């Protein structure tokens, strides 16, 4: 079983910076260059949010091929902030 990190908030720049920093930390360097990282573009203009989430779930269910670990990064997905980061 793996870990799930959710980074969200009102400051889009801060969320993106923290997400990139965490992905780099977990990937051991540049996430875009790691064979253990699969990046799902959450800000795609071509896909609706449901399809983006479907791609993320498919990637999370697929085992790693080149490495013993796998990191799936749902990058820049504004819908998650609307659903999970509400003031309480």
C-alpha positions in Angstrom: 0.0 0.0 0.0 1.2 3.5 -0.8 0.9 7.0 0.4 -1.3 9.8 -0.9 -0.3 13.4 -0.6 -2.9 16.2 -1.3 -1.6 19.7 -1.6 -4.2 22.4 -2.2 -5.1 25.9 -1.2 -6.0 29.4 -2.3 -2.5 30.4 -3.4 -2.0 28.8 -6.8 1.7 29.7 -6.9 2.4 28.3 -3.5 0.5 25.1 -4.2 2.5 24.5 -7.4 5.8 25.2 -5.7 5.1 22.9 -2.8 3.8 20.2 -5.2 7.0 20.4 -7.3 9.2 20.3 -4.2 7.4 17.3 -2.8 7.5 15.5 -6.2 11.3 16.2 -6.5 11.9 15.0 -2.9 9.9 11.8 -3.5 11.5 11.2 -6.9 15.0 11.9 -5.7 15.6 14.7 -8.2 13.8 16.1 -11.2 10.5 14.2 -11.4 10.3 14.8 -15.2 13.5 12.8 -15.6 12.8 9.9 -13.3 11.6 6.6 -14.8 9.7 6.0 -11.6 7.4 9.0 -12.1 4.3 9.2 -14.2 2.9 12.7 -14.6 -0.8 13.2 -15.3 -1.6 16.7 -16.5 -4.5 17.9 -14.4 -4.8 21.1 -16.3 -5.4 19.5 -19.7 -7.8 21.5 -22.0 -8.6 18.4 -23.9 -10.0 16.3 -21.1 -12.8 16.8 -18.7 -12.0 16.4 -14.9 -13.6 12.9 -14.8 -11.3 11.7 -17.6 -8.3 13.2 -15.9 -9.2 11.4 -12.6 -9.7 8.2 -14.6 -6.2 8.5 -16.1 -4.8 9.1 -12.6 -6.5 6.1 -11.2 -5.4 3.9 -14.1 -1.8 5.0 -13.6 -2.0 4.4 -9.8 -3.3 0.8 -10.4 -0.6 0.0 -13.0 2.5 -1.5 -11.5 5.9 0.0 -12.0 7.9 -1.4 -15.0 11.4 0.1 -14.7 11.7 0.7 -10.9 10.7 -0.9 -7.7 8.7 2.2 -6.7 6.3 4.4 -8.6 5.2 7.9 -8.2 2.0 9.1 -9.9 1.8 12.9 -9.9 -1.6 14.5 -10.7 0.0 17.9 -11.6 -2.0 21.1 -11.6 -5.5 19.8 -11.0 -7.6 22.7 -9.8 -10.7 20.5 -9.2 -9.1 18.8 -6.2 -8.9 22.1 -4.4 -12.5 22.8 -5.0 -13.5 19.5 -3.6 -11.1 19.0 -0.6 -9.8 22.3 0.6 -12.8 24.1 2.0 -12.7 26.2 5.2 -14.2 24.3 8.1 
